[in-house]
Amino acid sequence: MQFWALLGLAGLVLTFTGPGRYAADASRGWATRPLASAWVFAVIGLAGAAGAWLAVGGGNPF
């Protein structure tokens, strides 16, 4: 697996899982569950990554 793909996957997972038990913002309710904005920004991020791949790499990322 490519390192950039692993970092992207880790970012996506953190978006939907929220902070851990010992995180600075663990007591905040909004940080412990994904909101609708998390889905919106995940789609925007994936589209941006695909656009950057096409602009820089010149090939189809999918």
Residue pairs with C-beta under 8 A, 6 or more apart in sequence:
8 49
11 45
12 42
12 45
15 34
15 38
15 41
15 42
16 34
16 38
16 42
18 31
18 32
18 33
18 34
19 25
19 26
19 28
19 31
19 32
20 26
23 31
25 31
26 32
49 61
50 61
50 62
53 59
53 61
54 60
54 61
